[in-house]
Amino acid sequence: MAWSLLPCHLQVLAGETCYVFDMLLQAPDIVKELRSLMENSSVVKVIHDCWQDPAALFYQLQIRLVNVFDTQVQPLLTHQLHKTITEL
């Protein structure tokens, strides 16, 4: 599957500081630092509706997202877990 999608910008919040990366530049030093962050399993990445972002980052920049918390999926999982427990 060929992906032509490329994120235009990426926002990262670290503590009280927000960083915005211009992904259209694809500067090697930015990609290297971003890869280090996104592939670090000790850092939780909180993303909403995360189904296209990992694919675009991988196919365009060879960055693999790990340890992702998708805020769109979490309520569905919580609801299903609650439903399962109440049915016991």
C-alpha positions in Angstrom: 0.0 0.0 0.0 1.5 3.4 -1.0 0.8 6.2 1.4 1.0 9.8 0.1 -0.1 11.3 3.3 2.4 13.3 5.3 1.6 15.1 8.5 2.0 18.8 7.9 2.7 19.5 11.6 3.1 17.6 14.7 2.5 19.0 18.2 4.3 17.6 21.2 3.5 18.6 24.8 6.3 18.0 27.3 5.4 19.2 30.8 4.3 22.8 30.3 6.1 23.3 27.0 4.4 22.7 23.6 6.6 22.0 20.6 5.3 22.3 17.0 7.3 20.5 14.3 7.0 21.5 10.6 6.9 18.0 9.0 7.1 19.4 5.5 10.7 20.4 6.1 11.7 16.8 7.0 15.0 18.1 8.3 17.2 15.1 9.2 17.9 16.3 12.7 14.2 16.9 13.4 13.3 13.4 12.0 16.1 11.8 14.1 14.9 13.5 17.4 11.3 12.8 16.6 12.1 9.1 15.9 13.9 8.9 19.2 10.8 10.2 21.0 8.1 8.3 19.1 9.9 5.0 19.3 10.7 5.3 23.0 8.5 2.8 24.8 9.0 4.6 28.2 7.2 7.6 26.8 3.4 7.4 26.5 2.1 9.1 23.4 -1.5 10.4 23.8 -3.2 10.8 20.4 -6.8 11.2 19.4 -8.0 9.1 16.4 -4.6 7.5 15.9 -5.3 5.2 12.9 -3.7 7.2 10.1 -0.9 9.0 12.0 1.3 5.9 12.6 0.9 4.8 9.0 1.9 8.2 7.6 4.9 8.5 10.0 6.1 5.0 9.1 5.6 5.1 5.3 7.0 8.6 4.9 9.7 8.8 7.6 10.2 5.2 8.8 9.1 6.2 12.3 7.3 3.5 14.3 5.0 4.7 17.1 5.1 2.7 20.3 3.2 2.9 23.6 0.3 4.9 22.2 -2.9 5.8 24.1 -5.7 6.6 21.7 -8.3 8.8 23.4 -10.9 7.9 20.8 -10.6 4.1 21.4 -10.3 4.2 25.2 -14.0 5.1 26.0 -15.1 2.2 23.7 -12.8 -0.2 25.6 -14.0 1.1 29.0 -17.6 0.8 27.9 -17.1 -2.8 26.7 -15.3 -3.8 29.9 -18.1 -2.3 32.0 -20.7 -4.1 29.9 -18.8 -7.4 30.3 -18.4 -7.0 34.1 -22.1 -6.2 34.6 -23.1 -9.3 32.6 -21.2 -11.6 34.9 
